[in-house]
C-alpha cells in the first residue's frame, strides 16, 4: 500500500509524544535499584527511550535498555505503571514501568554499568526514594511499589499521580 500525499501530510501534522520504558528492580530487602546518569543531575531507573522507528515495543525497549545500561538481560514481569507526563520544553512523555523482579547477590555482582551514560548505581529504601527521584518519577516508582505490594492492577498515572 502506498501512502497518499494527503495522508502523509496529515501524519506529519499530528502532535508528537515521547515514549520511554524502564524496569523496577529490587533486592531481597525491598530496596530499589537506581542508576546515576552522567548527562544530567539526579538518579533514574534502568531504562530509556523506546526505539519505535525500529518497531520496538515498550517491553522490548525496557529490556534492551536494562541490558545496555547495567548488563543484565532479564525477562521482565508485568507492567506496573503507565504515566502520562506533561512536557516542559519538550513533547509529553508516556512512561512504561515494568517489574524487573528481585535481584540476588549474584545479580548485583554481575551489574556492569554502561560507562558512556552512567556514573554509578545504588539500592535505595522506599522512604528515601523521593529524595533521589523527585517529581513524577518518584511518584511513579512509589505507585509501582504499591501495585506490587497489593497485587493490584497496573497503575494509570498522570504526572505520577493515580487517575484510575
PyMOL CGO cylinders between C-alpha atoms (Angstrom):
from pymol import cmd
from pymol.cgo import CYLINDER

trace = [
    CYLINDER, 0.00, 0.00, 0.00, 1.37, 3.40, -0.88, 0.3, 1, 1, 1, 1, 1, 1,
    CYLINDER, 1.37, 3.40, -0.88, 0.85, 6.43, 1.28, 0.3, 1, 1, 1, 1, 1, 1,
    CYLINDER, 0.85, 6.43, 1.28, -1.03, 9.25, -0.38, 0.3, 1, 1, 1, 1, 1, 1,
    CYLINDER, -1.03, 9.25, -0.38, 0.45, 12.74, -0.03, 0.3, 1, 1, 1, 1, 1, 1,
    CYLINDER, 0.45, 12.74, -0.03, -2.63, 13.92, 1.91, 0.3, 1, 1, 1, 1, 1, 1,
    CYLINDER, -2.63, 13.92, 1.91, -2.30, 11.09, 4.44, 0.3, 1, 1, 1, 1, 1, 1,
    CYLINDER, -2.30, 11.09, 4.44, 1.45, 11.65, 4.81, 0.3, 1, 1, 1, 1, 1, 1,
    CYLINDER, 1.45, 11.65, 4.81, 0.82, 15.35, 5.41, 0.3, 1, 1, 1, 1, 1, 1,
    CYLINDER, 0.82, 15.35, 5.41, -1.83, 14.50, 7.97, 0.3, 1, 1, 1, 1, 1, 1,
    CYLINDER, -1.83, 14.50, 7.97, 0.51, 12.11, 9.83, 0.3, 1, 1, 1, 1, 1, 1,
    CYLINDER, 0.51, 12.11, 9.83, 3.31, 14.71, 9.80, 0.3, 1, 1, 1, 1, 1, 1,
    CYLINDER, 3.31, 14.71, 9.80, 0.93, 17.28, 11.30, 0.3, 1, 1, 1, 1, 1, 1,
    CYLINDER, 0.93, 17.28, 11.30, 0.00, 15.14, 14.32, 0.3, 1, 1, 1, 1, 1, 1,
    CYLINDER, 0.00, 15.14, 14.32, 1.41, 16.09, 17.74, 0.3, 1, 1, 1, 1, 1, 1,
    CYLINDER, 1.41, 16.09, 17.74, 4.48, 14.19, 18.89, 0.3, 1, 1, 1, 1, 1, 1,
    CYLINDER, 4.48, 14.19, 18.89, 4.70, 12.19, 22.08, 0.3, 1, 1, 1, 1, 1, 1,
    CYLINDER, 4.70, 12.19, 22.08, 7.89, 10.72, 23.54, 0.3, 1, 1, 1, 1, 1, 1,
    CYLINDER, 7.89, 10.72, 23.54, 7.83, 7.16, 24.88, 0.3, 1, 1, 1, 1, 1, 1,
    CYLINDER, 7.83, 7.16, 24.88, 10.13, 5.67, 27.48, 0.3, 1, 1, 1, 1, 1, 1,
    CYLINDER, 10.13, 5.67, 27.48, 10.30, 2.38, 29.35, 0.3, 1, 1, 1, 1, 1, 1,
    CYLINDER, 10.30, 2.38, 29.35, 12.12, 1.29, 32.49, 0.3, 1, 1, 1, 1, 1, 1,
    CYLINDER, 12.12, 1.29, 32.49, 12.45, -1.68, 34.82, 0.3, 1, 1, 1, 1, 1, 1,
    CYLINDER, 12.45, -1.68, 34.82, 11.90, -1.65, 38.58, 0.3, 1, 1, 1, 1, 1, 1,
    CYLINDER, 11.90, -1.65, 38.58, 14.46, -3.92, 40.24, 0.3, 1, 1, 1, 1, 1, 1,
    CYLINDER, 14.46, -3.92, 40.24, 14.55, -4.61, 43.98, 0.3, 1, 1, 1, 1, 1, 1,
    CYLINDER, 14.55, -4.61, 43.98, 16.81, -6.53, 46.30, 0.3, 1, 1, 1, 1, 1, 1,
    CYLINDER, 16.81, -6.53, 46.30, 15.60, -9.00, 48.92, 0.3, 1, 1, 1, 1, 1, 1,
    CYLINDER, 15.60, -9.00, 48.92, 15.17, -6.12, 51.40, 0.3, 1, 1, 1, 1, 1, 1,
    CYLINDER, 15.17, -6.12, 51.40, 12.86, -4.28, 49.01, 0.3, 1, 1, 1, 1, 1, 1,
    CYLINDER, 12.86, -4.28, 49.01, 15.35, -1.55, 48.14, 0.3, 1, 1, 1, 1, 1, 1,
    CYLINDER, 15.35, -1.55, 48.14, 15.09, -0.18, 44.59, 0.3, 1, 1, 1, 1, 1, 1,
    CYLINDER, 15.09, -0.18, 44.59, 18.00, -0.18, 42.14, 0.3, 1, 1, 1, 1, 1, 1,
    CYLINDER, 18.00, -0.18, 42.14, 18.75, 3.34, 40.89, 0.3, 1, 1, 1, 1, 1, 1,
    CYLINDER, 18.75, 3.34, 40.89, 21.36, 4.47, 38.37, 0.3, 1, 1, 1, 1, 1, 1,
    CYLINDER, 21.36, 4.47, 38.37, 23.16, 7.81, 38.21, 0.3, 1, 1, 1, 1, 1, 1,
    CYLINDER, 23.16, 7.81, 38.21, 23.33, 9.23, 34.66, 0.3, 1, 1, 1, 1, 1, 1,
    CYLINDER, 23.33, 9.23, 34.66, 26.36, 11.30, 33.63, 0.3, 1, 1, 1, 1, 1, 1,
    CYLINDER, 26.36, 11.30, 33.63, 24.36, 13.50, 31.23, 0.3, 1, 1, 1, 1, 1, 1,
    CYLINDER, 24.36, 13.50, 31.23, 22.02, 15.11, 33.79, 0.3, 1, 1, 1, 1, 1, 1,
    CYLINDER, 22.02, 15.11, 33.79, 21.60, 15.71, 37.51, 0.3, 1, 1, 1, 1, 1, 1,
    CYLINDER, 21.60, 15.71, 37.51, 19.92, 13.16, 39.74, 0.3, 1, 1, 1, 1, 1, 1,
    CYLINDER, 19.92, 13.16, 39.74, 19.10, 9.47, 39.64, 0.3, 1, 1, 1, 1, 1, 1,
    CYLINDER, 19.10, 9.47, 39.64, 16.95, 7.27, 37.43, 0.3, 1, 1, 1, 1, 1, 1,
    CYLINDER, 16.95, 7.27, 37.43, 15.79, 3.72, 36.86, 0.3, 1, 1, 1, 1, 1, 1,
    CYLINDER, 15.79, 3.72, 36.86, 17.44, 1.49, 34.26, 0.3, 1, 1, 1, 1, 1, 1,
    CYLINDER, 17.44, 1.49, 34.26, 15.56, 2.37, 31.08, 0.3, 1, 1, 1, 1, 1, 1,
    CYLINDER, 15.56, 2.37, 31.08, 15.26, 4.92, 28.34, 0.3, 1, 1, 1, 1, 1, 1,
    CYLINDER, 15.26, 4.92, 28.34, 13.65, 5.88, 25.07, 0.3, 1, 1, 1, 1, 1, 1,
    CYLINDER, 13.65, 5.88, 25.07, 11.72, 3.32, 23.05, 0.3, 1, 1, 1, 1, 1, 1,
    CYLINDER, 11.72, 3.32, 23.05, 13.14, 2.99, 19.54, 0.3, 1, 1, 1, 1, 1, 1,
    CYLINDER, 13.14, 2.99, 19.54, 9.79, 2.98, 17.76, 0.3, 1, 1, 1, 1, 1, 1,
    CYLINDER, 9.79, 2.98, 17.76, 11.37, 3.56, 14.33, 0.3, 1, 1, 1, 1, 1, 1,
    CYLINDER, 11.37, 3.56, 14.33, 12.76, 0.03, 14.70, 0.3, 1, 1, 1, 1, 1, 1,
    CYLINDER, 12.76, 0.03, 14.70, 9.35, -1.35, 15.69, 0.3, 1, 1, 1, 1, 1, 1,
    CYLINDER, 9.35, -1.35, 15.69, 10.45, -1.80, 19.30, 0.3, 1, 1, 1, 1, 1, 1,
    CYLINDER, 10.45, -1.80, 19.30, 7.69, -2.25, 21.87, 0.3, 1, 1, 1, 1, 1, 1,
    CYLINDER, 7.69, -2.25, 21.87, 7.84, -0.66, 25.35, 0.3, 1, 1, 1, 1, 1, 1,
    CYLINDER, 7.84, -0.66, 25.35, 8.65, -4.05, 26.93, 0.3, 1, 1, 1, 1, 1, 1,
    CYLINDER, 8.65, -4.05, 26.93, 11.43, -4.70, 24.40, 0.3, 1, 1, 1, 1, 1, 1,
    CYLINDER, 11.43, -4.70, 24.40, 12.79, -1.20, 24.98, 0.3, 1, 1, 1, 1, 1, 1,
    CYLINDER, 12.79, -1.20, 24.98, 12.93, -1.66, 28.75, 0.3, 1, 1, 1, 1, 1, 1,
    CYLINDER, 12.93, -1.66, 28.75, 14.74, -4.98, 28.35, 0.3, 1, 1, 1, 1, 1, 1,
    CYLINDER, 14.74, -4.98, 28.35, 17.21, -3.59, 25.79, 0.3, 1, 1, 1, 1, 1, 1,
    CYLINDER, 17.21, -3.59, 25.79, 17.95, -0.54, 27.92, 0.3, 1, 1, 1, 1, 1, 1,
    CYLINDER, 17.95, -0.54, 27.92, 18.47, -2.72, 31.00, 0.3, 1, 1, 1, 1, 1, 1,
    CYLINDER, 18.47, -2.72, 31.00, 20.97, -4.85, 29.13, 0.3, 1, 1, 1, 1, 1, 1,
    CYLINDER, 20.97, -4.85, 29.13, 22.77, -1.79, 27.71, 0.3, 1, 1, 1, 1, 1, 1,
    CYLINDER, 22.77, -1.79, 27.71, 22.86, 0.20, 30.94, 0.3, 1, 1, 1, 1, 1, 1,
    CYLINDER, 22.86, 0.20, 30.94, 23.53, -2.39, 33.65, 0.3, 1, 1, 1, 1, 1, 1,
    CYLINDER, 23.53, -2.39, 33.65, 24.46, -5.53, 31.73, 0.3, 1, 1, 1, 1, 1, 1,
    CYLINDER, 24.46, -5.53, 31.73, 21.52, -7.66, 32.91, 0.3, 1, 1, 1, 1, 1, 1,
    CYLINDER, 21.52, -7.66, 32.91, 19.44, -9.42, 30.27, 0.3, 1, 1, 1, 1, 1, 1,
    CYLINDER, 19.44, -9.42, 30.27, 16.28, -10.43, 32.09, 0.3, 1, 1, 1, 1, 1, 1,
    CYLINDER, 16.28, -10.43, 32.09, 12.76, -11.30, 31.09, 0.3, 1, 1, 1, 1, 1, 1,
    CYLINDER, 12.76, -11.30, 31.09, 10.65, -8.53, 32.58, 0.3, 1, 1, 1, 1, 1, 1,
    CYLINDER, 10.65, -8.53, 32.58, 7.49, -9.11, 34.57, 0.3, 1, 1, 1, 1, 1, 1,
    CYLINDER, 7.49, -9.11, 34.57, 4.19, -7.34, 34.29, 0.3, 1, 1, 1, 1, 1, 1,
    CYLINDER, 4.19, -7.34, 34.29, 3.51, -3.71, 33.55, 0.3, 1, 1, 1, 1, 1, 1,
    CYLINDER, 3.51, -3.71, 33.55, 3.28, -1.94, 36.91, 0.3, 1, 1, 1, 1, 1, 1,
    CYLINDER, 3.28, -1.94, 36.91, 2.54, 1.63, 35.84, 0.3, 1, 1, 1, 1, 1, 1,
    CYLINDER, 2.54, 1.63, 35.84, 1.97, 3.79, 32.81, 0.3, 1, 1, 1, 1, 1, 1,
    CYLINDER, 1.97, 3.79, 32.81, 2.39, 7.53, 33.30, 0.3, 1, 1, 1, 1, 1, 1,
    CYLINDER, 2.39, 7.53, 33.30, 1.47, 10.49, 31.08, 0.3, 1, 1, 1, 1, 1, 1,
    CYLINDER, 1.47, 10.49, 31.08, 3.97, 13.24, 31.92, 0.3, 1, 1, 1, 1, 1, 1,
    CYLINDER, 3.97, 13.24, 31.92, 3.27, 16.69, 30.54, 0.3, 1, 1, 1, 1, 1, 1,
    CYLINDER, 3.27, 16.69, 30.54, 6.19, 18.24, 28.74, 0.3, 1, 1, 1, 1, 1, 1,
    CYLINDER, 6.19, 18.24, 28.74, 8.01, 21.38, 29.80, 0.3, 1, 1, 1, 1, 1, 1,
    CYLINDER, 8.01, 21.38, 29.80, 10.09, 22.48, 26.82, 0.3, 1, 1, 1, 1, 1, 1,
    CYLINDER, 10.09, 22.48, 26.82, 9.54, 19.05, 25.23, 0.3, 1, 1, 1, 1, 1, 1,
    CYLINDER, 9.54, 19.05, 25.23, 6.63, 16.94, 24.00, 0.3, 1, 1, 1, 1, 1, 1,
    CYLINDER, 6.63, 16.94, 24.00, 4.65, 14.92, 26.55, 0.3, 1, 1, 1, 1, 1, 1,
    CYLINDER, 4.65, 14.92, 26.55, 6.11, 11.57, 27.65, 0.3, 1, 1, 1, 1, 1, 1,
    CYLINDER, 6.11, 11.57, 27.65, 4.38, 8.24, 28.09, 0.3, 1, 1, 1, 1, 1, 1,
    CYLINDER, 4.38, 8.24, 28.09, 6.47, 6.25, 30.59, 0.3, 1, 1, 1, 1, 1, 1,
    CYLINDER, 6.47, 6.25, 30.59, 6.05, 2.49, 30.99, 0.3, 1, 1, 1, 1, 1, 1,
    CYLINDER, 6.05, 2.49, 30.99, 7.38, 0.82, 34.14, 0.3, 1, 1, 1, 1, 1, 1,
    CYLINDER, 7.38, 0.82, 34.14, 7.85, -2.96, 34.28, 0.3, 1, 1, 1, 1, 1, 1,
    CYLINDER, 7.85, -2.96, 34.28, 8.59, -5.32, 37.13, 0.3, 1, 1, 1, 1, 1, 1,
    CYLINDER, 8.59, -5.32, 37.13, 12.26, -6.29, 36.89, 0.3, 1, 1, 1, 1, 1, 1,
    CYLINDER, 12.26, -6.29, 36.89, 11.97, -8.65, 39.84, 0.3, 1, 1, 1, 1, 1, 1,
    CYLINDER, 11.97, -8.65, 39.84, 14.17, -9.24, 42.85, 0.3, 1, 1, 1, 1, 1, 1,
    CYLINDER, 14.17, -9.24, 42.85, 17.92, -9.24, 42.27, 0.3, 1, 1, 1, 1, 1, 1,
    CYLINDER, 17.92, -9.24, 42.27, 20.07, -11.77, 44.09, 0.3, 1, 1, 1, 1, 1, 1,
    CYLINDER, 20.07, -11.77, 44.09, 23.58, -11.10, 45.39, 0.3, 1, 1, 1, 1, 1, 1,
    CYLINDER, 23.58, -11.10, 45.39, 24.87, -12.83, 42.24, 0.3, 1, 1, 1, 1, 1, 1,
    CYLINDER, 24.87, -12.83, 42.24, 22.78, -10.48, 40.05, 0.3, 1, 1, 1, 1, 1, 1,
    CYLINDER, 22.78, -10.48, 40.05, 24.07, -7.43, 41.92, 0.3, 1, 1, 1, 1, 1, 1,
    CYLINDER, 24.07, -7.43, 41.92, 27.68, -8.56, 41.47, 0.3, 1, 1, 1, 1, 1, 1,
    CYLINDER, 27.68, -8.56, 41.47, 27.02, -9.03, 37.74, 0.3, 1, 1, 1, 1, 1, 1,
    CYLINDER, 27.02, -9.03, 37.74, 25.95, -5.40, 37.20, 0.3, 1, 1, 1, 1, 1, 1,
    CYLINDER, 25.95, -5.40, 37.20, 28.20, -3.71, 34.64, 0.3, 1, 1, 1, 1, 1, 1,
    CYLINDER, 28.20, -3.71, 34.64, 27.50, -0.04, 34.07, 0.3, 1, 1, 1, 1, 1, 1,
    CYLINDER, 27.50, -0.04, 34.07, 27.41, 1.49, 30.61, 0.3, 1, 1, 1, 1, 1, 1,
    CYLINDER, 27.41, 1.49, 30.61, 30.25, 3.97, 31.12, 0.3, 1, 1, 1, 1, 1, 1,
    CYLINDER, 30.25, 3.97, 31.12, 29.11, 6.22, 28.25, 0.3, 1, 1, 1, 1, 1, 1,
    CYLINDER, 29.11, 6.22, 28.25, 25.92, 7.06, 30.18, 0.3, 1, 1, 1, 1, 1, 1,
    CYLINDER, 25.92, 7.06, 30.18, 26.18, 6.04, 33.85, 0.3, 1, 1, 1, 1, 1, 1,
    CYLINDER, 26.18, 6.04, 33.85, 28.38, 7.00, 36.78, 0.3, 1, 1, 1, 1, 1, 1,
    CYLINDER, 28.38, 7.00, 36.78, 27.13, 4.63, 39.48, 0.3, 1, 1, 1, 1, 1, 1,
    CYLINDER, 27.13, 4.63, 39.48, 24.26, 2.61, 40.91, 0.3, 1, 1, 1, 1, 1, 1,
    CYLINDER, 24.26, 2.61, 40.91, 22.79, 2.14, 44.36, 0.3, 1, 1, 1, 1, 1, 1,
    CYLINDER, 22.79, 2.14, 44.36, 19.99, 0.44, 46.24, 0.3, 1, 1, 1, 1, 1, 1,
    CYLINDER, 19.99, 0.44, 46.24, 17.57, 2.87, 47.89, 0.3, 1, 1, 1, 1, 1, 1,
    CYLINDER, 17.57, 2.87, 47.89, 14.92, 2.18, 50.53, 0.3, 1, 1, 1, 1, 1, 1,
    CYLINDER, 14.92, 2.18, 50.53, 11.34, 3.21, 49.81, 0.3, 1, 1, 1, 1, 1, 1,
    CYLINDER, 11.34, 3.21, 49.81, 11.40, 6.02, 52.38, 0.3, 1, 1, 1, 1, 1, 1,
    CYLINDER, 11.40, 6.02, 52.38, 14.40, 7.62, 50.63, 0.3, 1, 1, 1, 1, 1, 1,
    CYLINDER, 14.40, 7.62, 50.63, 13.21, 7.28, 47.03, 0.3, 1, 1, 1, 1, 1, 1,
    CYLINDER, 13.21, 7.28, 47.03, 11.68, 10.73, 46.59, 0.3, 1, 1, 1, 1, 1, 1,
    CYLINDER, 11.68, 10.73, 46.59, 14.93, 12.33, 47.77, 0.3, 1, 1, 1, 1, 1, 1,
    CYLINDER, 14.93, 12.33, 47.77, 16.65, 10.61, 44.82, 0.3, 1, 1, 1, 1, 1, 1,
    CYLINDER, 16.65, 10.61, 44.82, 13.74, 10.67, 42.36, 0.3, 1, 1, 1, 1, 1, 1,
    CYLINDER, 13.74, 10.67, 42.36, 11.82, 13.91, 42.70, 0.3, 1, 1, 1, 1, 1, 1,
    CYLINDER, 11.82, 13.91, 42.70, 8.61, 14.72, 40.86, 0.3, 1, 1, 1, 1, 1, 1,
    CYLINDER, 8.61, 14.72, 40.86, 6.68, 12.37, 38.61, 0.3, 1, 1, 1, 1, 1, 1,
    CYLINDER, 6.68, 12.37, 38.61, 9.39, 9.69, 38.51, 0.3, 1, 1, 1, 1, 1, 1,
    CYLINDER, 9.39, 9.69, 38.51, 9.47, 9.34, 42.29, 0.3, 1, 1, 1, 1, 1, 1,
    CYLINDER, 9.47, 9.34, 42.29, 5.68, 9.18, 42.48, 0.3, 1, 1, 1, 1, 1, 1,
    CYLINDER, 5.68, 9.18, 42.48, 5.65, 6.63, 39.62, 0.3, 1, 1, 1, 1, 1, 1,
    CYLINDER, 5.65, 6.63, 39.62, 8.06, 4.34, 41.45, 0.3, 1, 1, 1, 1, 1, 1,
    CYLINDER, 8.06, 4.34, 41.45, 6.07, 4.59, 44.69, 0.3, 1, 1, 1, 1, 1, 1,
    CYLINDER, 6.07, 4.59, 44.69, 2.85, 3.78, 42.81, 0.3, 1, 1, 1, 1, 1, 1,
    CYLINDER, 2.85, 3.78, 42.81, 4.55, 0.76, 41.20, 0.3, 1, 1, 1, 1, 1, 1,
    CYLINDER, 4.55, 0.76, 41.20, 5.75, -0.47, 44.60, 0.3, 1, 1, 1, 1, 1, 1,
    CYLINDER, 5.75, -0.47, 44.60, 2.17, -0.12, 45.88, 0.3, 1, 1, 1, 1, 1, 1,
    CYLINDER, 2.17, -0.12, 45.88, 0.92, -2.20, 42.92, 0.3, 1, 1, 1, 1, 1, 1,
    CYLINDER, 0.92, -2.20, 42.92, 3.45, -4.90, 43.78, 0.3, 1, 1, 1, 1, 1, 1,
    CYLINDER, 3.45, -4.90, 43.78, 2.59, -4.88, 47.49, 0.3, 1, 1, 1, 1, 1, 1,
    CYLINDER, 2.59, -4.88, 47.49, -1.16, -5.03, 46.90, 0.3, 1, 1, 1, 1, 1, 1,
    CYLINDER, -1.16, -5.03, 46.90, -1.02, -7.42, 43.95, 0.3, 1, 1, 1, 1, 1, 1,
    CYLINDER, -1.02, -7.42, 43.95, -3.30, -4.95, 42.17, 0.3, 1, 1, 1, 1, 1, 1,
    CYLINDER, -3.30, -4.95, 42.17, -3.71, -3.91, 38.57, 0.3, 1, 1, 1, 1, 1, 1,
    CYLINDER, -3.71, -3.91, 38.57, -1.41, -1.61, 36.62, 0.3, 1, 1, 1, 1, 1, 1,
    CYLINDER, -1.41, -1.61, 36.62, -1.44, 1.96, 37.93, 0.3, 1, 1, 1, 1, 1, 1,
    CYLINDER, -1.44, 1.96, 37.93, -2.64, 4.58, 35.46, 0.3, 1, 1, 1, 1, 1, 1,
    CYLINDER, -2.64, 4.58, 35.46, -0.88, 7.85, 36.26, 0.3, 1, 1, 1, 1, 1, 1,
    CYLINDER, -0.88, 7.85, 36.26, -0.67, 11.44, 35.10, 0.3, 1, 1, 1, 1, 1, 1,
    CYLINDER, -0.67, 11.44, 35.10, 2.49, 13.21, 36.22, 0.3, 1, 1, 1, 1, 1, 1,
    CYLINDER, 2.49, 13.21, 36.22, 2.96, 10.41, 38.74, 0.3, 1, 1, 1, 1, 1, 1,
    CYLINDER, 2.96, 10.41, 38.74, -0.49, 10.82, 40.29, 0.3, 1, 1, 1, 1, 1, 1,
    CYLINDER, -0.49, 10.82, 40.29, -3.03, 7.99, 40.15, 0.3, 1, 1, 1, 1, 1, 1,
    CYLINDER, -3.03, 7.99, 40.15, -6.04, 8.74, 37.93, 0.3, 1, 1, 1, 1, 1, 1,
    CYLINDER, -6.04, 8.74, 37.93, -7.85, 5.39, 37.96, 0.3, 1, 1, 1, 1, 1, 1,
]
cmd.load_cgo(trace, "trace")
